[in-house]
Amino acid sequence: MNVHAVRAIYKFEMARTRRTLMQSIISPVISTSLYFVVFGAAIGSRIQHVEGISYGAFIVPGLIMLSLLTQSISNASFGIYFPKFTGTIYELLSAPVSYLEIVVAYVGAAATKSIILGLIILATAALFVPLQILHPLWMLLFLLLTAVTFSLVGFIIGIWADGFEKLQLVPLLIVTPLTFLGGSFYSIDMLPPFWQKVTLFNPVVYLISGFRWSFYGLADVSVGLSLAMTVLFMATSLGIVAWIFKTGYRLKT
Amino acid sequence: MAGLTPTPVPSAIFAPMPAIITVDNLSKTYASGLQALKNINLEIRRGEIFALLGPNGAGKTTLIGTICGIVNPTQGKVLVGGHDIVKAYRAARSMIGLVPQELTTDAFESVWGTVSFSRGLFGRKADPKHIEKVLRELSLWSRKDSKIITLSGGMKRRLLIAKALSHEPKVLFLDEPTAGVDVELRRDMWRLVRSLRESGVTIILTTHYIDEAEEMADRVGVINKGEIILVENKAELMRKLGRKQLTLQLHDPITAIPADLSGHHLELAGNGSELIYTYDTQGERPGIAALLDDLDKAGIRFKDLQTTQSSLEDIFVSLLREDK
């Protein structure tokens, strides 16, 4: 294991975050605060409670997931896309590093950033609404698994993308809609029966449901199923990453 | 550049060394169908400066890219220090430093940061002393905290060399190291390459500045259309293929070459005021002494003479012409 290389890439990526602190940390915090104002204060005053939890508090896990998903993807995709774009990837490809080490370093850095962000949003949320976390270890586990899984997804997108537009395409067209429709702002029990069934095909439902359960003990689907789906996601993403490196897809000619 | 003492080593004293890189039957066909390399067989000797010459698109960068692990070979085998570049890629790549042709850098990283990053990436423990030495040798020490975006083109070129040297490689690939570089920096670069060779680093450089190869290389390889068409000791190549011309400026112009001198295959130039004698340096034809003797007998006197030798560039151009 080339530990020095993993450390070098990880440090490089974390330094990039520090250089771009504004985009990386502050803007997601501001946008999340805006969600609280709009959904929590304006709409929340009309909905008031969902399954016994105040609406403001109910949406906290969903909001964190929303940021976690989008930030994991954008951090990881940008991290690997940029060297491709500038050409500095030559160094990575000619270095004595294994594919696994490259993935561990890039995905590890992207996941670290989004977990830090998730915790900052959690702290921000605590300023607006009363929070309770019934299962803190499960909460951290879901946070970790989701951050790693979606950083892997981001890594795949970063390798696949051959332009900045494509980098934005998947997050905008797929991830954000799935998150919004995945119960970030509502319980799926609130949907008509038909749409409840359709929603179950949305993988994000399981992530949000499991995460919300760790806060309030409330879940749309069983926590075991949530965990299984998250792990399945991760395994699928790992499989795709392994294939990318095996074939050199979009990396080597 | 500070700290670099130019110590030219005449190639004549350079004895053949065991191979550090062995390229065996290497071919590369891109997905587009372009066959960039065709059955390349090549040995790079330990400690030499090897110049790979070839026109644009000949396959120089593909060959380097394949040895360094950036391009997947279609067929064939490459050993670096005895390590297979695919099966033992860690051992092989740890030995190599690569300076790419394009000035590809992270704009916002600092000089120190990016060079330290390269060292770590190549699996070496942090060593600030070594990084300092490399930066000083490349006259980048005073800019160590500068962001790369603020560096000039020449500095960026040196920075890429510093990155490649950060992990103390045994083999250094320089892909067009002096493209777009001013005269002074070019000479500095040559000095650097020589001093690296002195320290035991094997250097492979691609260039289309032939004078660069002529100035520096121990051996020259010529690649054209994906094929190595020649590998030769530079001095030997010049000797074998080089032609010399002796130009005699005559005291009195002549209108025709006397029949007695026809055996020397002379040319008349300068409106009859110059005689040109072309001969191979291996000298199968009658020598200069015989010519001068015959001129004397024919009563042709000359007031001055000069000799010119074909450069590597002439040799290169004629090789490519033959290859067409």
Contacts between the chains, C-beta under 8 A, distances in Angstrom:
chain1	res1	chain2	res2	distance
A	2	B	90	7.2
A	2	B	123	4.5
A	4	B	119	7.8
A	4	B	120	4.5
A	4	B	121	7.7
A	4	B	122	7.9
A	4	B	123	5.1
A	4	B	124	6.3
A	4	B	125	6.4
A	4	B	126	7.8
A	5	B	120	6.0
A	5	B	121	4.9
A	5	B	122	7.2
A	5	B	123	5.7
A	7	B	120	6.1
A	8	B	116	7.6
A	8	B	117	5.1
A	8	B	119	7.7
A	8	B	120	2.8
A	8	B	121	5.0
A	9	B	121	7.0
A	11	B	117	7.7
A	11	B	120	7.7
A	12	B	109	7.5
A	12	B	113	7.7
A	12	B	117	5.3
A	15	B	109	7.5
A	15	B	113	6.9
A	16	B	108	7.9
A	19	B	108	5.9
A	86	B	104	5.8
A	86	B	105	7.4
A	86	B	106	6.8
A	86	B	107	7.6
A	87	B	100	7.5
A	87	B	102	5.6
A	87	B	104	3.4
A	88	B	104	5.1
A	88	B	105	6.7
A	88	B	106	5.8
A	90	B	70	5.7
A	90	B	98	7.0
A	90	B	100	5.3
A	90	B	104	6.5
A	91	B	98	7.7
A	91	B	118	6.5
A	91	B	121	6.5
A	91	B	163	7.1
A	92	B	121	7.1
A	93	B	68	8.0
A	93	B	69	5.9
A	93	B	70	4.7
A	94	B	68	4.2
A	94	B	69	5.0
A	94	B	70	5.6
A	94	B	93	6.2
A	94	B	96	6.9
A	94	B	98	5.2
A	95	B	93	6.3
A	95	B	121	4.5
A	95	B	122	5.5
A	95	B	123	7.9
A	96	B	89	6.6
A	96	B	90	4.1
A	96	B	91	7.5
A	96	B	92	7.8
A	96	B	93	4.1
A	96	B	94	4.7
A	96	B	122	6.2
A	96	B	123	5.4
A	97	B	121	6.7
A	97	B	123	7.7
A	98	B	90	7.8
A	248	B	72	5.6
A	252	B	70	6.6
A	252	B	71	6.4
A	252	B	72	5.1
A	253	B	30	5.9
A	253	B	31	7.2
A	253	B	71	5.6
A	253	B	72	7.1
